[in-house]
Amino acid sequence: MGQLSRRISPTTLFMLSMNAIIGSGWLFAPLYAAKIAGPAAIISWIIGGFAAILIAFTFAELSTMFPVAGGTAHIPQLSHGIFASFILSWIAWISSLIMTPIEVQAVLQYASLFFPSLMQMENGVPVLAFWGYLWAALLMVALCVINIVSYRGLMRFNFIICVFKFSVILITIFAILHARFIPANFSGLVASTMSATGWQAILSAVATGGIVLAFNGFKSGVEMAGEAKNLAVAIPLSTAGAVVACLLLYLGLQICFIGALDPASLKNGWQHLNFAGDIGPFVGLASGLGLILVFKLLYMNSIVSPLGAGLIYVTSTARILYAMSRIGYVPRFLSKLNHQRFPMWAIVVNFLFGMLSFLPLPGWQTMVNFLVSAMVITYAMGPIALMCLRLTLPDEKRPFRLPAANLLCLLAFYCCNLFSYWTGWETMSKLGITLCVGMALFLIAYLRGSVEIKKNELKSAFWILPYLFGLMGISYLGAFGGQHVIPFGWDFLIIGLFSMGILYLAVKCRAALSSAKVAEYLFSGSINDPVPAVSHH
């Protein structure tokens, strides 16, 4: 079946992560976050960025220890066995699968400023029209073809796109700041931090305003660790390093966006913020300020930026499905590699399911809300697995070692659970349906004999169902779209206690693992896969 080759340098992996992070998030999140939290959206970015850095550091240690393609599927298998690994890799695949359609949707939403037949309004939300679906299919095919055809072409294309995106964002920040900056637009910032409703808006903006999504690309470094060289530098740089760099860019974009708004557009309050061309916020803003060159660059970047990120998501999502196939969760043909050593059939299957995701999740923000709820569940595995493997394999070589790991893992896990909660009950209920489908698929795979599950592996996964359904129960009773049984403020304490309890239970239930088993795992690609894989090039 073969293994993927180690051919990606630290700088290239950093640029791949940067390219994935800087997708459609920066094009829309400053508008949606400002609508929710007003000028305090700046605080939302700091909170989201700090949490993302914490989570990224946990994955940095794990991915340097276990540099395998599709780490999201493999790491839970090492720490908690087959069942936990299947549930988490299923959620990871679903959330990663939706990323490319989100980027394509963003391109078409911006393009509809000039080609209105691409989108139509339904209940005030822009959704794809017939021509939009057709172009979505063409763009999805193009991204898949680039991934399948040429490794060198993919890396060259990634480099050019990354430099272009970075340059346009810097030009945009400085040009808009120079054209118009109104300090009075920030007048409500301090007041928001002095009230419970202000903090509720700040925290809601983190999850539902596109901020968590905007940092998502760092996981590309985790999924592609099996192809990276010089792991001690490559993985921390492409995870935490890329998040820090992008946080600085996002803060600049949010500040220039708020400062440039015409006070007349705020007369009905931040929730009703609107201006000409706000379907593509920065393009509309540049047009209103008469920044013609910036307008043209932004319009180009509104196509290049999401497509560049989409290109990397096609790459990383294929690695998750490839890993799931190697373990035996999905059919074996999905881990077959073409002559360029890309998992071609995994890319094809992801394309087909990616197109279907446009139907139940119309509109960029609807897609984002569902994605965040699923995505942060897979983030939560980082701190859990790190604490487990510190106890199970204390002497295993760690090219990168996270300091104060117990405290930072607890904080990172707490942040993941807060992010899920802040997306609201409506979104969490959809995640529940996704989980039930995943468990049904696992049952089918078990009955077909594709996976074997031992009694001790069921015990190792004892924490996962109380965790997932407990989180949904808190969401249902909570103040973010739930029944308001748990009032705002108390929910922080309840989620904190819940996080400590689940983390203790997850560590207590960890799988027994020896260094010999790890060596066998890294050689074969799966604990359950007896077939020796081809050695790395």
N, C-alpha and C positions, 0 to 999 in steps of 0.2 A: 504493500500500500504506500510505503514511503513516508519520509518525514520532510518537513520544510527546511530549507537551507538557512544557515546563519550568514546573512549578507548585509544586514542593516547596521550602519555605524551609529554612534550616539547622537551626532549632529542630525543625521537623517531621521532618526526616530523622534528626536525633539521637534523637528519641523513637521513630521507626520502628525504628531500630537497637536501642535499649534494649529495646523491646517484643519484638524478635526474639531478642535475647540472653537476656532473662529469660523463658525458656520452661519446659520441664520439667526442665532441668538442675538448678536449685536445689532442686527438690522431691525428687530422688532422689540426686544426686551426693554430697551430704554423707554419706549412709548407705553407698553403694557405695565411696566413697573411703576412709572410715574402716574398712570391712571389710578393705580391701586393705592400707592403710598405717597404720592406727591413728591416734594423735594427730598423727603426722607428715604426715597428709593436708593439714595447714595449709601445709607446705612444698610439697606437690604443687600446691596452688592458686597459690602465688607463682610457681613455675616455669612453670605453664601460662599464667598471666596475663602474665608478663614476655614469654614467647615470642609470645603472641597480640598484644601491643602492638607488638613488633618487626615482625611480619608485617603488621599493620594499617597501620603507617606506610609500608611499601613500596607497598601498594595505594592509600594516600592520594595519593602523588605521581602514580601511573599514572592514577588516576581523574580527577584534576583536569586532567591533560594530555589525556586522551581521554574526555570525558564522554559516553559512549554507553550506552544501555540494554543490559543483558546483557554487561557488561564482561569477564566470565570467558571468554566466547567470542571477543570482539573483540581483547583485548590479546595473547593468544598468536598470533593471525593477523598482527598488526602486527610482532611480534618474530621469529616463526619460520615464518610461512606457513601454508598450508591444513592439511597433515597434522597438525602439532603442535597447531594450533588445534582440529581435530576431536577428537583423542584427549582433550585436556584439557577441552573443552567437554562432551564425552560423559560424562566422569567427574564434572564439575561438575554436570551435569544429574541424573545418577543420585543423587549425594549430596544435592543440594538437594531432589530429588523425595521422598526418604525422610524429610525433616525434618517435613513436615506429618503423615504417619502416625505418626511418633514422638510428636509432641505429642498427637495423638488417642489413641494408646495410653496415654499418661500420664494423660489425663483419665479414661479408662475404668478404669485400674488403681486410681486413687484412689476412683472412684465405686463400685468393687466392695467397698469396706469396708461399704457399706450395701446394695448390690445385687449379691450374690455370683454371681448367674446370668450376669453379664457376663464373668467370667473363670473359667478352670479351671487347675489345676496339672498340669504335665507335666514330669516329671523335676525337680521342685522349682522350676520356673520358671512364673510366672503368664503364661498366654497367653489370647487371646480365645476365648470360647465362641461359640455360634451367635448369641445375643442381643448379644454384644459386637461381632461383625462387622456386625450390622444397625445398631447405634448408631454404629459407626465410619463406615459408609457415609453415614448421615444427617448426622453432624457434618462429614464431608468435603464433602458437597453444600452445606451451609450456608456454609462458609468460601468456597467457590467462588462462590456466588451473591452474597455481600456484595462480593467483588472485582469481579464482572462488572457489577453493577447501578449502583453509585454511587461516584464518586471522593470527593465530599464526605462521604458516609456512611462510607467507609473511613477517612478522615483523622480524622473526629469520633470514631468508634468506637475508633481507635487511641489518641487522646489520653486518653479516659476510662479505657481499660484500663491504659495505662501509669501514670497517676497512681494508680489503685487498686492495681496490683501493687507499685509502689514503696512505697506507704504500708503495705500489709500486711506486706511483708518487714521494714521498720523496726520495726513494732509487734511482730512475731514475735521478732526479735533481742532487743529490750529486755525483753519480757515473759518469755521463757525464761531469759535471764540473771538476771533478778530472782527468778524462781521457784526455780531451782536451779542452782548452779554448783559443781562438785566439782573443785578443782584437781588432786586425785590422779589424775583420768582422763587428765591430760597427762603423767604420769610417764615414759612410754616414749618421749617425743618425742626427747630428746637421744640416748638409746641407739640409736634407729633411724638416726641420722646417723653413728654410729660403726661400722657394720657394712655389708658388701657386700649381705647379704640385706635389710637395712633400706632401703638406697638402691634396690635392685631393686623393692621394694614401693612406695616413694615414686614412682618413675618409671612403674611399671606403672599406678598409680592415675591418673596424668595422662591416659593414653590410654584405659584401660578402665574407669575409675571415673566417666566422664561429665564430666570437667573440661574437656577440649578441646571437647566438644560444647557446654558451657555458655557458651563464648565465641563460638560460630559465627556468631551473628546479625550481627556487624559487616560481613559480606560483603553484607548487604542494601543498605548504602550504596553499595557498588561496583556492584551490579546496577542500582541506580536512579539512578546518576549522570547519566544522560541526561535525567532529569526534575527535576534539582536546580537551584536558583538560588544565586548567590554561592558558587561552587565552592571558593574558597580557604579559606572558613570551613566550609562544609557538609560536605565530604568528610573532612578530618582530625577534625572534631568527631564525625561519625557513625561513624567507624572506630575510631581510637585513643582518642578521648575517651570513647566509649561503653564500650570495653573497660576503661579505668581505673575508671570509675564503677561498673561491675558487679563488678570484682575486689574493691573495698572491701566491697560488699554480700555477696559470696560468702564472704569471709574472716570477716565477722561471723556468717554463718549456720553455717559449719563450727565456729567456736569455741563458739557457744552450743549447737550440737548435741552436741559431744563433752562439754562441761561439764555438760550436763543428764542424761547417761545414768546410769541406776542401776548402780552397780558390780556388782550381781548379774547384770546382763545381759552382763557381760564375763568372767564366771568361767571360760568355756571358751576365752577368747582373742578377739581382735578379729575373726578370720575367721568365728567362729561367733556374732557379735553378733546378738541377736534380742530383740525386746520386743513386747508386745501392740500390734497395729495397724501393724507395721513394713512392711506392703505399701504404706502411705502414710506414710513416716517422720515428717514433721513433725506431721501430724494425729494419729498415734498417740502421739507425744511430748507434744503439748499436752493430749491426753485424759488421759494418765497423770499429768500434773502438775496436773490440775484447772483448766486455763485454758480455761474454757467459751467466753468471747468470742473468744479467739485460735483455738480449735478451729473455731468457726463461720466466722471470717474465712478461716482456712487452707483449710477445705473449699471455700468459695466460690472462693478463689484457685487451688485445685488444678484448677478447671475453667476459670476466666478466664485464668490465666497461660499454660498451654499453648495454649489456643485463640487467645489474642492473638498469640502467637508464630507459630502455625500460619497465621493470617490473613496475616501478613507474608511467610511462606515461600511461600504460594500466589502472592503478588504477585511476589516476586523470582524464583521458579522459572519463572514464565511469561515473565519478561524473558530468561532464558537461552535458552528454547526459541524465543522471538521472534527473538533475535539469531541463533541457529542457522539459523532459517528464512530470515532476510534474507541470510545468507551463502550458503545453498543446501545445507546439510547435511541438512535435513529438508524435507518438502513446504512449498511456498509459502503454502498456506492458513493455516498456523500463525502467520504474521505479520500476518494481517488484524486490524484493530482495529474494535471496535464504536463506537457513537456516543459513548460515554463515553471513547473512546480507550484502551481496555484490550484486550490480546490475548486475546479470548474463547476462540478455538479452542485456543490453547496451554493455557489454564486447564482446558478440558474434557479434553484428552488427558492432562494431568498428573494429573487426578483418576482417570482409568481406570487408569493405570499405578501411581499411588499406592495404590489399593486392592489391586492384585496384590502389592505389597511386603509386605503383612501375612502372606502365605502362607509364603515361604521364610525370613522373619526374625521368628519369633514372639517376643514378649517385648521389653520396653524395652531391657534391657542388651544383648541379642543385636543388636538394630537399631543401637544406639549403637556397638558395636565395629566393625561393618562400615562404618558411616557415617564414623567417624573415619579409617579407613584410606584411604577414597576422598577424603574432604574435604581432608586435608592435602596430597594430591598437587596439588590445584588451588591450595592456598595457596602451594606451592613455585614456582608460576609468577610470583608477585609479585616476589620478589627477583631471579629470573632475567631477567624482562622489564625490570625497572628498570635493571639493569646493561647490558643490551643496548641499550636505547633511550637511555641516557646517552651511549653511544659512537656510535650511529647518528644521533641527532638532538640533538647537544650544545647547539644554539642554540634549540631549540623552547621556547616559553613554558611555564613550570612555575609555576602559581599557588601550589603548595606544593612545596618542595624539601627532600628528606631529607638532613640533614647526615651526614658520615662514611658515605656510602652503600655503598662497597665492603665495609667491615668489617661494617656492620649487615646488608647483604644476605647475606653469607656466614653470619653467625650465624643469621639468620632461616631460610635454606635448610637449615642443619644441624639446627635445631629441627624443621622439617617432617619431615625424614628420620628423626629420632629418634622423633617421634610415630608415624609409620607403623610403625617397627620395634617399638615398645612395644605395639602392638595384638596382636602375636603372629602366629605362622605360620598358624594356622587361619583367622584373619580375612584375612590377606594372600593366602592361596590363593584365597579367594572373589573378591578384587579381581582376581586374575589371570584368572579366568573372565570377569569383567565386561569386562576389557580386550580379551580375544579376541572377545567379542560386538561390542564397539565397532569393532574393526578390520574385522570381517566387514561391518558396516553401512556403514563408509566405502567398502569395496570395491564394495558394491552401488550406493552413491551415485555412485561414480566410473564404473562400468560403464553406469549409466543416463544419464550425462552431466550430472548435477546439479552436480558439482564438477569443476573442471579442476585438475590438479596438474602443475606444470612441474618440470623436472629440478633447477633450483636450489632449489625448495621441498622436494624430497626431501632434498637436501643439508642444508638448514636444520633438518630434523627428525631428522638423523642421531643426535643425542644422546638422543632421547626413549625409544627402545626399550631401549638399554643402561641408561638410568636406571631405568625401571620394572621391568624383569626383573632388573636387578642388585639393586635394593632387595628384591625377593622372594627372590632367592638368599641374600642376607645374613640375611633373616628365617628362611629354612629352616634355615640353618646355626647360627643364633644361640641365645641363652639364654632367649628369651621364647616358649616353646612350640615351639621348633625342635629340632634335633638336638644342640644344646650342643657343636658342634664349635668354635664361637667362644665362649670363656668370657665371663662377665659382667665388664665392665671393659675388656677388649680390644675389645669390640664398639663402644665409644665411639670409640676410635682408628680402627678400620676404617671406621666410618660417617663420621667426620671426614675421612679421606683420600678416601673415595668421594665425599663432598659437594664437596670442593675440585676433584677430577677432573672430575665431571659439570658443575659450574658453569663451569669453564674451557672444557670442550667445548661447552656450550650457548652461551656468549658467542662462542666462535670460529665457531660455525655460524649466528650470527644472520643474519636476512634483511636485504638492502640496502633502505633506505627513504629517500625524499627528503621534504622538507617539502611539496612539491607533491602527492606521493602521499598524505600525511597529510591535507592540506586536502580532496582529492578523497574520501578515505575518510570524513572527518567529515561531508561534505555528503551522500554517498550511502548511508552506513550499512554499506558493505562495499567493500573494494578490488575485488572481482569483480562488484559490482552497478552496472551502468551507468545504472540508472534513477534520476534525481534524486528525492530524497525531498522531501516537503512541509516547508517551513521551520518552525522552532520558533515556538510562540506565545509 
